Amino acid sequence: MKTASPFLELEAAPARVRVWFDGEPLHLPPGANLAAALLAAGVAVFRHTPVSGAPRGPFCLMGACFDCLVEIDGVVRQACMLEVEEGLRIARPHEAEAGRAPV
């Protein structure tokens, strides 16, 4: 799932844990900010707006804008307010309900 990303990691080879984003495995640094780690891994679209379906990703990275919403264990949360943990299963929120296929 790794794509070209303008976001770089500061450490050359940090330790990694496996998480899943929309069913695809990713290896992210434990304890890192989840939104930043997903961006560095090449994930640009975290969700789609309910009305227009417009793609959204992290904007403020401080918990004010709600553009980085993700679903973890059935709960919709802000990725910028979470840390990477082993085994996280992350999904785009409400995608199945809206009938849109994940991007």
Backbone as a ProteinNet text record, in pm:
[ID]
protein_1_A
[PRIMARY]
MKTASPFLELEAAPARVRVWFDGEPLHLPPGANLAAALLAAGVAVFRHTPVSGAPRGPFCLMGACFDCLVEIDGVVRQACMLEVEEGLRIARPHEAEAGRAPV
[TERTIARY]
82.1	0	86.8	215.9	306.7	304.9	281.9	285.4	381	410.2	496.5	430.5	504.4	449.8	545.9	494.1	580.3	618.6	562	589.1	699.5	801.2	915.6	924.3	983.8	1006.5	1139.9	1148.4	1270.8	1379	1339.8	1437.1	1460	1583	1615.9	1543.4	1543.9	1480.3	1419.1	1308.7	1247.4	1185.3	1163.9	1095.3	956.1	899.2	768.6	674.5	546.2	441.9	344.6	273.2	179.1	41.1	-18.9	-157	-224.9	-356.4	-429.5	-509.9	-503.4	-585.3	-668.9	-799.9	-893.1	-850.2	-807.6	-772.5	-631.7	-559.3	-422.2	-322.7	-222.5	-125	-31.1	-1	99.5	192.7	316	411.9	448.9	404.1	419.9	499.3	562.5	639.8	548.6	570.2	485.4	500.2	387.5	388.1	383.2	394.1	388.2	244.6	228.6	96.2	36.6	-84.7	-143.8	-164.4	-215	-238.4	-106.8	-4.6	125.1	186.5	174.6	230.8	158.8	26.6	-47.3	-8.7	7.3	51.5	188.5	281.3	416.2	414.1	313.5	300.5	230.5	191	129.6	-21.7	-86	-231.9	-271.2	-336.8	-375.1	-522.5	-606.9	-750.7	-789.4	-833.5	-874	-1023.4	-1101.6	-1246.7	-1303.7	-1434.2	-1507.6	-1623.5	-1656.1	-1766.5	-1897.9	-1990.1	-2116.3	-2204.3	-2204.3	-2296.5	-2240.3	-2122.1	-2068.1	-1972.7	-1921.2	-1823.3	-1683.2	-1660.2	-1528.4	-1425	-1305.6	-1201.6	-1150.1	-1115.2	-1061.1	-941.3	-847	-729.5	-694.5	-591.5	-553.3	-530.7	-580.1	-565.9	-492.1	-547.6	-487.3	-387.3	-405.3	-321.4	-315.1	-422.1	-426.5	-565.7	-653.1	-782.3	-892.9	-873.3	-974.2	-1066.7	-1019.2	-1095.1	-1177	-1145.8	-1218	-1206.9	-1111.4	-1094.9	-1022.8	-955.4	-878	-954	-1086.3	-1163.5	-1135.8	-1119	-1103.6	-1188.7	-1214.6	-1291	-1198.1	-1196.6	-1116.5	-1207.5	-1217.9	-1304.4	-1447.5	-1497.7	-1635.3	-1659.5	-1554.1	-1567.1	-1495.5	-1564.4	-1504.9	-1428	-1299.6	-1211.9	-1121.2	-1058.6	-962.9	-826.2	-771.7	-642.1	-530.9	-543.2	-437.4	-431.3	-530.8	-534	-500.8	-452.1	-421	-275.7	-224.5	-89.6	-97.4	2.1	11.7	34.5	-44.6	-31.4	-35.5	33.8	32.9	-110.3	-142.3	-269.1	-388.6	-371.2	-485.1	-550.6	-682	-757.3	-833.2	-783.6	-831.4	-911.6	-1025	-1108.3	-1154.2	-1190.2	-1252.4	-1394.7	-1435	-1566	-1682.7	-1782.6	-1911.7	-1906.5	-1796.7	-1786.2	-1889.9	-1902.3	-1993.6	-2138.7	-2170.4	-2306.3	-2346.9	-2251	-2282.6	-2281.8	-2239.2	-2236.3	-2117.7	-2018.7	-1897.8	-1791.5	-1720	-1606.7	-1487.7	-1408.7	-1288.6	-1193.7	-1125.2	-1025	-889.4
-118.6	0	125.4	110.6	225.4	297.9	426.9	510.1	625.3	702	818	912.5	956.5	1043.6	1159	1280.7	1393	1396.1	1303.6	1299.2	1198.5	1241	1155.9	1125.9	1013.1	977.1	1034.1	1073	1133.3	1030.2	913.3	808.5	724.7	680.2	602.2	467.9	394.5	262.4	236.2	303.6	279.9	140.3	92.6	-35.4	-25	-137.4	-139	-238.6	-207	-301	-310.2	-421.3	-439.4	-391.7	-312	-267.5	-294.6	-283.2	-301.9	-176.3	-129.9	-17.4	-66.2	-69.3	-124	-262.1	-345.3	-483.2	-505.6	-398.9	-410.3	-392	-479.4	-462.3	-345.5	-273.6	-167.4	-189.7	-148.1	-157.7	-15.3	23.5	160.1	162.1	274.9	283.9	289.6	202.1	203.1	334.1	383.2	506.1	632.4	618.5	735.7	785.6	911.8	967.2	890.7	837.9	752.2	826.2	947	1022.3	1047.4	1088.8	1116	988.2	877.7	751	701.8	717.6	678.1	764.3	893.4	981.9	939.3	911.6	869.8	736.6	652.8	523.4	536.2	657.3	679.1	681.3	675	682.2	829.9	873.6	1014.3	1037.5	939.2	953.4	869.7	936.4	866.5	836.9	921.2	903.6	981.3	967.2	1045.3	1113.5	1235.3	1306.3	1234.8	1235.3	1162	1216	1345.4	1402.8	1396.4	1453.6	1461.5	1348.3	1280	1174.4	1227.4	1355.7	1416	1350.8	1325.1	1263.4	1360.2	1305.4	1385.6	1313.3	1392.6	1343.5	1442.7	1416.9	1507.1	1649.5	1744.9	1885.7	1960.9	1958.8	2038.3	1958.1	1827.2	1736.9	1775.6	1841.4	1873.8	1854.7	1783.9	1748.5	1851.1	1954.8	2059	2040.2	1976.6	1980.4	1854.9	1741.2	1615.1	1560.1	1606.3	1551.9	1418	1381.1	1256.7	1142.7	1147.4	1042.5	905.4	807.4	667.1	583.8	461.3	370.9	262.7	248.5	145.8	71.7	-59.5	-142.7	-89.8	-42.7	4.6	143.7	211.5	345.8	444.5	551.2	653.7	751.9	769.9	855.1	936.5	1038	1119.5	1051.4	1023.5	956	1040.4	1172.8	1259.6	1258.7	1201	1196.7	1057.4	969.4	831.5	799.1	698.3	647.8	511.1	480.4	350.6	242.5	135.9	19.4	-106.2	-208.4	-337.7	-386.7	-430.7	-495.7	-406.6	-276.1	-188.5	-228.5	-229.5	-254.2	-125.6	-56.4	77.3	69.6	138	141.2	283.5	308.5	436.5	432.3	532.1	525.7	536	456.1	462.1	433.4	380.3	354.1	249.7	141.8	35.9	84.6	166.1	217	305.6	380.8	475	406.9	280.6	209.1	241.8	309.3	343.5	238.6	206.1	114.6	193.2	135.2	203.7	236.7	348.1	390.8	347.2
0	0	0	17.3	20.9	-112.5	-106.6	-226	-200.2	-302.9	-285.2	-185.3	-87.3	15.9	41.7	53.8	85.9	234.2	313.4	456.3	484.1	554.4	583	731.7	764.1	903.5	947.2	1073.7	1124.1	1152.4	1198.1	1226.6	1101.3	1082.9	963.1	959.8	1067.5	1071.1	1208.3	1240.5	1371.6	1379	1500.2	1520.2	1458.1	1420.7	1354.2	1420.8	1416	1455	1338.2	1331.9	1220.8	1262.1	1174.7	1188.3	1054.3	1050.1	925.5	897.4	772.9	728.3	612.1	632.5	532.4	485	579	549.6	497	468.8	418.4	533.2	544.9	652.8	626.4	732.2	730.4	847.7	835.7	944.7	984.5	1104.5	1152.6	1282.2	1313.7	1438.1	1561.4	1659.3	1778.6	1855.2	1906.3	1984.8	1900.9	1768.9	1680.9	1671.6	1637.6	1612.6	1494.9	1511.4	1409.3	1277.3	1281.2	1157.5	1083.7	1155.2	1093	1036.5	1109.2	1062.3	937	932.4	813	693.3	714.9	606.6	554.9	646.3	606.5	532.2	561.4	493.5	358.4	322.8	192.3	190.3	307.2	313.3	310.8	203.6	190.7	223.1	192.8	215.9	336.7	442.7	564.8	565.6	498.5	496.4	378.9	357.8	258.8	331.1	290.5	355.5	325.6	421.6	403.9	290.9	267.8	169	26.6	6	-130.2	-164.7	-64.3	-88.8	-112.3	-83.1	-102.8	-10.6	-61.3	22.5	128.1	243.5	352.9	413.3	459.7	529.7	637.7	714.8	822.7	772.5	848.9	814.4	924.8	1046.5	1154.1	1237.6	1246.2	1326.9	1474.1	1523.6	1666.7	1726.5	1656.2	1712.7	1696.5	1615.8	1602.5	1482.2	1373.8	1248	1218	1272.7	1251.5	1109.4	1029.6	894.9	894.4	1002	1006	1074	1071.3	1137.2	1076.7	1163.4	1125.5	1219.9	1181.5	1267.1	1320.5	1451.7	1518	1614.9	1596.7	1681.1	1685	1571.4	1562.5	1616.7	1661.9	1718.6	1626.4	1588.7	1503.6	1591.8	1558.6	1639.4	1549.3	1606.4	1533.3	1536.1	1419.5	1411.6	1472.1	1464.7	1517.2	1669.5	1733.7	1879.9	1932.3	1844.4	1882.8	1855	1925.6	1901.8	1835.2	1756.1	1689.7	1795	1787	1874.1	1788	1829.4	1759.5	1741.8	1620.2	1594.7	1567.9	1561.6	1533.5	1402.1	1400.6	1278	1248.2	1147.3	1114.4	985.4	982.9	862.1	836.7	712.1	679.3	735.2	812.2	878.8	781.6	806.1	739.3	589.7	537.4	394.2	350.3	425.2	385.8	392.4	491.9	508	392.2	337.3	229.6	93.3	88.7	-37.7	-124.7	-70.6	-146.7	-120.8	-222.4	-207	-153.2	-64.4	-14	-127.3	-111.9	-212.1	-168.1
[MASK]
+++++++++++++++++++++++++++++++++++++++++++++++++++++++++++++++++++++++++++++++++++++++++++++++++++++++

